[in-house]
Amino acid sequence: MATLDLIQKQISLLLTELEQQVEFQPKQLFVVGCSTSEVLGSKIGTAGAMEVADILYEELATFAQKHDLYLAFQGCEHINRALTLEYEAAREFGYEPVTVIPVKHAGGSMSAHAYSKMKKPVVVEYIRAHAGIDIGQTLIGMHLKEVAIPIRTSVKQIGEAVVTIAKTRPKLIGGPRAVYE
């Protein structure tokens, strides 16, 4: 089983490699899906761990602050994958808050921890994020903008959880006569 120190080092390295490959714009949405159970080597939804959520949250919050990003944390299936984010971000993008508070067993440890750490958290049903990280195959794709592009880093797992990273780009339209750059 991975130690908390190793988990912190893995997420830190992953985020460093990500920022070397992606040029973020201020106030973009960055979605995070995370199964702390999977990080610890258990089946998703069976062994949530707030201490893992805390380590990941601190690294992600530092990353988001550095790049002036809005973080959105995807909840588990028990709250229909609703997202926890700052009220300011929901207002900025016109997302309507819903009435639910994520908790460890209905929302997941990561989403519940984020809700407890944010200044003015709200939960919304959906977003269209510019980029994101999926830790433990939580299926964040439903919350990304339409043309998702995988990003590869040397970090393939956080703890025992498989990691997938993506950015998005605008659609290319217009056919053979179109000019894109």
N, C-alpha and C positions, 0 to 999 in steps of 0.2 A: 504494500500500500504506500502511496506517495505521502511524504511529510508535508506539513503546511509550508515549510521553508522551500521545498522543491516546487510546490504549486505556485508560490509567489514568484520564484525565479522563472518558471515557465511562462506565466502570463506576462511578466515584465519583458522577457525576450521577444515573445510573440508581438506585443504592442510596439516594441522598438523596430522590429522588422516590418511591421505593417506601415508605420509612419514613413519608412524609407521608400515605400512603394506607392503610397496614395497621398495625393495632395488634397487635404480637406479644406473646405470653405467654412467660414464662420457660420455658426447657428445651424449646421446640418444635423440631421437625426442619425444617431448610431444605435442600432438595436442590439441587445444582448439577450441571447437565450442560453440558459445554463441549468444543467442538472447537477447539483452538488452531489447527489447520490452516485451518478456516473463518474464524477471526479474521484470519488472514494472507491470505485470499483464495484458498486452495487447497481442493480437495475433501477432505471429512472423511476423516480417517485417513491422509493422504498427506504431511503436512508439519508434524507436531507440533513445538511450540516451548516449551521449558521456560522461556525468558525471559518469554513471554506468560503462561504458567501462574503464574509467580512474581508478576507484577504483579496479576493477577486474584486470586490467593490472598490476598495481603496486604490488598487492599481488602475482600474477603469476610470474612476473619478479623476485621478491625477491626469491620465491620458486625455480625457474629455476637456478638462480645464485648460490643458496645454494647447489644445487645438480649437477651443471655443465651440465644442460640440454639445448637443443635447443628448443625453443617454436615455434610452427607453428599455426597460427590463421586461421581457416577455414572461408572463405567468404560465402556469401549467394548464393542462386540459380542464381541470376542475373549475377554472374561471375563463374557459374558452380562449385561452392564450391571450387574454387582455394584457395591456401594457401599462407599467408604472413609469411615470415621467413627471418632471416638474410642471406645475401649472403654467408657468411662463411658456414652455414649449408647446403645450396643448393649445394655449391661446394663440401663439404665433402661427401655428399651422391650421387652426380652426377645428381641432379635434374636441368632440363633446365628451366631457367626463361621465363616467357611469358610477353607480353606487356599489362598490365592493372594496374591501381592504384585503390585500393578499396576506395570507398567513402561511406558515410552514406546510400545512397539509391541504391548503386550497389556495394555490398561487405559487407555492414553492419557496424554498429558503432564500434563493437569490432575489426574487421579486419582493418578498416580505422584508428582507434586510434593506433593500434599496428604499422601500417605502418608509422605513424607520429612519433612514439617514438623510433623505432629501428635505430641503427647506419647506417646500409646499407641494407635496406629492398629490397627484391625481392618477386615476386609472382610466384608460380609454380602450375602446374595443379594437381599434386598428390604427396603423400608421403606414406611411410609405417612406421608409428610411433610405438614406443615401448609401449606407454601408452597415455592416454588422458582423458579429462573431457568434457562432453557435458552438457551445461547449456541451457535448454529450448528446448530439443529434436531437435537439429539441424542435427542429423544423421552423427556423425563423423566416424561411423564404416567403411566407404569406405576408410578411411585414416589410419586405424590400420593394423598392421601385422596380419597374418592369424589366429592365435589362440588367440582370445580375452578372457580375464577372467574378469568378473565383480568384482569390489571392492565395499564393503559396508562400509559406514560411518554413523555416527549419523545424518549427514546433508543430508536431502532428497531434499531440495530446496534451491536455492539462490533467495532471494526475493520470487516471485511467480513462478519461473521457476523450473521445475523438473530437477534434476541433475543425471547423469549417469557417472560413472567412470570405466575405464578399464585399465588393463595392458595386456601384451601379453606374450606368451611363445613360444619356438620353437615347431614345430610339433613333436609328438611321432610317429615314424614309425618302422616297422619291425615285427609286429605281436607278437605271444605268446613267442617266444624265445628271443626277444629283451631285452636288459638290458638298463635301462635309468639312473641309478645313480651308 
